[in-house]
Amino acid sequence: MSPVPPGRDLPIAPPVMQYPMPPQWVTIRSNQDWRKAGKFEKDLSKDCAARRFREITPMRFRAYFKGEVLSVAFGHGLNLYDPQKKADRMLIYLFREGDSTACTIQSITNEDARLLNDAQPPKTGGSFKKQ
């Protein structure tokens, strides 16, 4: 039997959806740079590149940072493949290029996520002065 080629289960690109993604899948929306979010996880990034720590479904949950979209997985196990149990249950993990060997992971807390959600709500119902 021939060996399985590496990465054959990886998507080439995020799936093309006929309809927009549901808004509940966007967990973080920030006008800041993603590098300012949380702490860089060097060991977990290495495990991610080796496919030992990864998302179950890429881009299921998303974080928007100033022009970049990162995938989100939760330390308690939601959308996270972690057979070696390295995740901290209290953290949120942001995956950049999570489906490649260049994977980088940032970890943030719930409080960090609240601070990063700084996008202004859409303005509704403007008023103007009659002359």
C-alpha atoms as an extended CHARMM CRD file, in Angstrom:
* protein
*
       131  EXT
         1         1  MET       CA              0.0000000000        0.0000000000        0.0000000000  PROA      1               0.0000000000
         2         2  SER       CA              1.4450000000        3.3930000000       -0.9540000000  PROA      2               0.0000000000
         3         3  PRO       CA              1.8160000000        6.1090000000        1.6830000000  PROA      3               0.0000000000
         4         4  VAL       CA             -0.8770000000        8.7350000000        1.9870000000  PROA      4               0.0000000000
         5         5  PRO       CA              0.2860000000       12.0610000000        0.5200000000  PROA      5               0.0000000000
         6         6  PRO       CA              0.6670000000       14.7220000000        3.2200000000  PROA      6               0.0000000000
         7         7  GLY       CA             -2.1400000000       17.1960000000        3.5490000000  PROA      7               0.0000000000
         8         8  ARG       CA             -4.6100000000       15.4640000000        1.2730000000  PROA      8               0.0000000000
         9         9  ASP       CA             -7.4220000000       16.2850000000        3.6990000000  PROA      9               0.0000000000
        10        10  LEU       CA             -6.5760000000       19.9920000000        3.6530000000  PROA      10              0.0000000000
        11        11  PRO       CA             -8.7380000000       22.3720000000        1.6600000000  PROA      11              0.0000000000
        12        12  ILE       CA             -6.9550000000       24.3170000000       -1.0420000000  PROA      12              0.0000000000
        13        13  ALA       CA             -8.9070000000       27.4180000000       -0.0580000000  PROA      13              0.0000000000
        14        14  PRO       CA            -11.8000000000       28.1850000000        2.2640000000  PROA      14              0.0000000000
        15        15  PRO       CA            -15.0020000000       26.7870000000        0.8010000000  PROA      15              0.0000000000
        16        16  VAL       CA            -16.9820000000       29.0480000000       -1.4870000000  PROA      16              0.0000000000
        17        17  MET       CA            -20.4090000000       29.6310000000       -0.0150000000  PROA      17              0.0000000000
        18        18  GLN       CA            -23.4730000000       30.4520000000       -2.0420000000  PROA      18              0.0000000000
        19        19  TYR       CA            -24.8270000000       32.5560000000        0.8110000000  PROA      19              0.0000000000
        20        20  PRO       CA            -23.0410000000       34.7990000000        3.3340000000  PROA      20              0.0000000000
        21        21  MET       CA            -21.7190000000       33.1530000000        6.4690000000  PROA      21              0.0000000000
        22        22  PRO       CA            -24.0250000000       33.4210000000        9.4930000000  PROA      22              0.0000000000
        23        23  PRO       CA            -23.0600000000       36.3780000000       11.6990000000  PROA      23              0.0000000000
        24        24  GLN       CA            -22.6850000000       34.1810000000       14.7940000000  PROA      24              0.0000000000
        25        25  TRP       CA            -19.6320000000       32.6160000000       13.1750000000  PROA      25              0.0000000000
        26        26  VAL       CA            -17.7910000000       35.9360000000       13.4230000000  PROA      26              0.0000000000
        27        27  THR       CA            -16.5480000000       35.8860000000       16.9970000000  PROA      27              0.0000000000
        28        28  ILE       CA            -14.1200000000       38.8230000000       16.9270000000  PROA      28              0.0000000000
        29        29  ARG       CA            -14.1670000000       41.9670000000       14.8000000000  PROA      29              0.0000000000
        30        30  SER       CA            -11.3920000000       44.4750000000       15.3540000000  PROA      30              0.0000000000
        31        31  ASN       CA             -9.7650000000       47.4300000000       13.6260000000  PROA      31              0.0000000000
        32        32  GLN       CA             -6.4390000000       46.5380000000       15.2470000000  PROA      32              0.0000000000
        33        33  ASP       CA             -3.6030000000       44.4440000000       13.8620000000  PROA      33              0.0000000000
        34        34  TRP       CA             -3.8530000000       40.7110000000       14.6560000000  PROA      34              0.0000000000
        35        35  ARG       CA             -0.2830000000       40.7130000000       16.0360000000  PROA      35              0.0000000000
        36        36  LYS       CA             -1.4830000000       42.8290000000       18.9740000000  PROA      36              0.0000000000
        37        37  ALA       CA             -4.0240000000       40.2030000000       19.9990000000  PROA      37              0.0000000000
        38        38  GLY       CA             -2.9580000000       38.0100000000       22.8730000000  PROA      38              0.0000000000
        39        39  LYS       CA              0.2070000000       35.9650000000       23.0610000000  PROA      39              0.0000000000
        40        40  PHE       CA              2.1070000000       34.0800000000       20.3480000000  PROA      40              0.0000000000
        41        41  GLU       CA              2.1640000000       30.3300000000       21.0610000000  PROA      41              0.0000000000
        42        42  LYS       CA              5.4430000000       28.9920000000       19.6470000000  PROA      42              0.0000000000
        43        43  ASP       CA              5.0510000000       25.3420000000       20.7090000000  PROA      43              0.0000000000
        44        44  LEU       CA              1.4370000000       25.1450000000       19.6090000000  PROA      44              0.0000000000
        45        45  SER       CA              2.3610000000       26.7220000000       16.2740000000  PROA      45              0.0000000000
        46        46  LYS       CA              4.8840000000       23.9310000000       15.7250000000  PROA      46              0.0000000000
        47        47  ASP       CA              2.2310000000       21.3650000000       16.6080000000  PROA      47              0.0000000000
        48        48  CYS       CA             -0.1870000000       23.0740000000       14.2410000000  PROA      48              0.0000000000
        49        49  ALA       CA              2.3400000000       22.8350000000       11.3970000000  PROA      49              0.0000000000
        50        50  ALA       CA              2.6710000000       19.1080000000       12.1790000000  PROA      50              0.0000000000
        51        51  ARG       CA             -1.1770000000       18.7690000000       12.2840000000  PROA      51              0.0000000000
        52        52  ARG       CA             -1.1680000000       17.7060000000       15.9560000000  PROA      52              0.0000000000
        53        53  PHE       CA             -3.0350000000       20.8370000000       17.0920000000  PROA      53              0.0000000000
        54        54  ARG       CA             -5.5190000000       22.1780000000       14.5710000000  PROA      54              0.0000000000
        55        55  GLU       CA             -9.0570000000       23.2140000000       13.8540000000  PROA      55              0.0000000000
        56        56  ILE       CA            -11.6160000000       20.5600000000       13.1150000000  PROA      56              0.0000000000
        57        57  THR       CA            -13.3770000000       22.7080000000       10.5190000000  PROA      57              0.0000000000
        58        58  PRO       CA            -11.2210000000       25.5090000000        9.0570000000  PROA      58              0.0000000000
        59        59  MET       CA            -12.8650000000       28.9370000000        9.1450000000  PROA      59              0.0000000000
        60        60  ARG       CA            -15.9350000000       27.6950000000       11.0350000000  PROA      60              0.0000000000
        61        61  PHE       CA            -15.4570000000       30.5620000000       13.4750000000  PROA      61              0.0000000000
        62        62  ARG       CA            -13.6600000000       33.6910000000       12.3110000000  PROA      62              0.0000000000
        63        63  ALA       CA            -11.9060000000       36.7520000000       13.6010000000  PROA      63              0.0000000000
        64        64  TYR       CA            -11.5660000000       39.8420000000       11.4180000000  PROA      64              0.0000000000
        65        65  PHE       CA             -8.5130000000       41.9930000000       12.0420000000  PROA      65              0.0000000000
        66        66  LYS       CA             -7.7930000000       45.0650000000        9.9350000000  PROA      66              0.0000000000
        67        67  GLY       CA             -7.9580000000       43.3300000000        6.5650000000  PROA      67              0.0000000000
        68        68  GLU       CA             -7.0720000000       39.7800000000        7.6820000000  PROA      68              0.0000000000
        69        69  VAL       CA             -9.3030000000       36.8720000000        8.5750000000  PROA      69              0.0000000000
        70        70  LEU       CA             -8.1270000000       34.3490000000       11.1640000000  PROA      70              0.0000000000
        71        71  SER       CA             -9.7650000000       31.0990000000       12.1960000000  PROA      71              0.0000000000
        72        72  VAL       CA            -10.9020000000       30.6100000000       15.7650000000  PROA      72              0.0000000000
        73        73  ALA       CA            -10.9700000000       27.5230000000       17.9840000000  PROA      73              0.0000000000
        74        74  PHE       CA            -11.7440000000       27.3230000000       21.6800000000  PROA      74              0.0000000000
        75        75  GLY       CA             -9.5970000000       25.6920000000       24.3460000000  PROA      75              0.0000000000
        76        76  HSD       CA            -12.5320000000       23.8190000000       25.8520000000  PROA      76              0.0000000000
        77        77  GLY       CA            -12.7360000000       21.8040000000       22.6240000000  PROA      77              0.0000000000
        78        78  LEU       CA            -15.1270000000       23.6200000000       20.3030000000  PROA      78              0.0000000000
        79        79  ASN       CA            -13.6710000000       23.2760000000       16.7800000000  PROA      79              0.0000000000
        80        80  LEU       CA            -10.3110000000       22.1130000000       18.1800000000  PROA      80              0.0000000000
        81        81  TYR       CA             -8.4300000000       18.8880000000       17.4280000000  PROA      81              0.0000000000
        82        82  ASP       CA             -6.0820000000       18.4280000000       20.3900000000  PROA      82              0.0000000000
        83        83  PRO       CA             -5.3130000000       14.7320000000       21.0560000000  PROA      83              0.0000000000
        84        84  GLN       CA             -2.3880000000       15.5610000000       23.3810000000  PROA      84              0.0000000000
        85        85  LYS       CA             -4.5570000000       17.8840000000       25.5330000000  PROA      85              0.0000000000
        86        86  LYS       CA             -2.2100000000       20.8840000000       25.2720000000  PROA      86              0.0000000000
        87        87  ALA       CA             -4.9570000000       23.5010000000       25.1090000000  PROA      87              0.0000000000
        88        88  ASP       CA             -5.8630000000       25.6590000000       28.0800000000  PROA      88              0.0000000000
        89        89  ARG       CA             -9.6200000000       25.4490000000       28.5800000000  PROA      89              0.0000000000
        90        90  MET       CA             -9.8380000000       29.1630000000       29.3970000000  PROA      90              0.0000000000
        91        91  LEU       CA             -8.2080000000       30.4230000000       26.1740000000  PROA      91              0.0000000000
        92        92  ILE       CA             -9.3510000000       31.2040000000       22.6510000000  PROA      92              0.0000000000
        93        93  TYR       CA             -6.9330000000       30.2380000000       19.8790000000  PROA      93              0.0000000000
        94        94  LEU       CA             -6.5310000000       32.2660000000       16.6950000000  PROA      94              0.0000000000
        95        95  PHE       CA             -5.0970000000       30.3480000000       13.7270000000  PROA      95              0.0000000000
        96        96  ARG       CA             -3.3440000000       32.1880000000       10.9230000000  PROA      96              0.0000000000
        97        97  GLU       CA             -2.6970000000       29.9750000000        7.8930000000  PROA      97              0.0000000000
        98        98  GLY       CA             -3.9490000000       27.0570000000        9.9680000000  PROA      98              0.0000000000
        99        99  ASP       CA             -4.0220000000       24.6630000000        7.0400000000  PROA      99              0.0000000000
       100       100  SER       CA             -0.3310000000       24.9580000000        6.1750000000  PROA      100             0.0000000000
       101       101  THR       CA              3.1170000000       24.4150000000        7.6530000000  PROA      101             0.0000000000
       102       102  ALA       CA              3.3470000000       28.1920000000        8.1610000000  PROA      102             0.0000000000
       103       103  CYS       CA              0.6150000000       28.0220000000       10.8080000000  PROA      103             0.0000000000
       104       104  THR       CA              0.8640000000       30.5460000000       13.6330000000  PROA      104             0.0000000000
       105       105  ILE       CA             -1.3000000000       30.5550000000       16.7400000000  PROA      105             0.0000000000
       106       106  GLN       CA             -2.1790000000       33.4140000000       19.0670000000  PROA      106             0.0000000000
       107       107  SER       CA             -3.9750000000       32.7790000000       22.3400000000  PROA      107             0.0000000000
       108       108  ILE       CA             -6.3240000000       35.2700000000       23.9350000000  PROA      108             0.0000000000
       109       109  THR       CA             -8.6870000000       35.3180000000       26.8930000000  PROA      109             0.0000000000
       110       110  ASN       CA            -12.3560000000       36.2430000000       26.8880000000  PROA      110             0.0000000000
       111       111  GLU       CA            -11.4310000000       39.6500000000       28.2660000000  PROA      111             0.0000000000
       112       112  ASP       CA             -8.9980000000       40.2220000000       25.3840000000  PROA      112             0.0000000000
       113       113  ALA       CA            -11.7750000000       39.3120000000       22.9380000000  PROA      113             0.0000000000
       114       114  ARG       CA            -14.0750000000       41.9060000000       24.5070000000  PROA      114             0.0000000000
       115       115  LEU       CA            -11.4050000000       44.5820000000       24.2010000000  PROA      115             0.0000000000
       116       116  LEU       CA            -10.6820000000       43.6500000000       20.5930000000  PROA      116             0.0000000000
       117       117  ASN       CA            -14.3470000000       43.8490000000       19.5740000000  PROA      117             0.0000000000
       118       118  ASP       CA            -13.9930000000       47.5550000000       19.0340000000  PROA      118             0.0000000000
       119       119  ALA       CA            -15.8020000000       47.8340000000       15.7050000000  PROA      119             0.0000000000
       120       120  GLN       CA            -18.4360000000       50.5140000000       15.8330000000  PROA      120             0.0000000000
       121       121  PRO       CA            -22.0290000000       49.3290000000       15.4280000000  PROA      121             0.0000000000
       122       122  PRO       CA            -23.6830000000       50.4720000000       12.2030000000  PROA      122             0.0000000000
       123       123  LYS       CA            -25.3920000000       53.8200000000       12.4090000000  PROA      123             0.0000000000
       124       124  THR       CA            -29.1130000000       53.6060000000       12.0240000000  PROA      124             0.0000000000
       125       125  GLY       CA            -31.7650000000       56.2440000000       11.4640000000  PROA      125             0.0000000000
       126       126  GLY       CA            -29.9190000000       59.4870000000       10.9330000000  PROA      126             0.0000000000
       127       127  SER       CA            -31.6140000000       62.7900000000       11.5020000000  PROA      127             0.0000000000
       128       128  PHE       CA            -31.1670000000       66.0480000000        9.7120000000  PROA      128             0.0000000000
       129       129  LYS       CA            -32.1640000000       69.6090000000       10.3920000000  PROA      129             0.0000000000
       130       130  LYS       CA            -34.9200000000       71.1150000000        8.2580000000  PROA      130             0.0000000000
       131       131  GLN       CA            -34.2460000000       74.5770000000        6.9780000000  PROA      131             0.0000000000
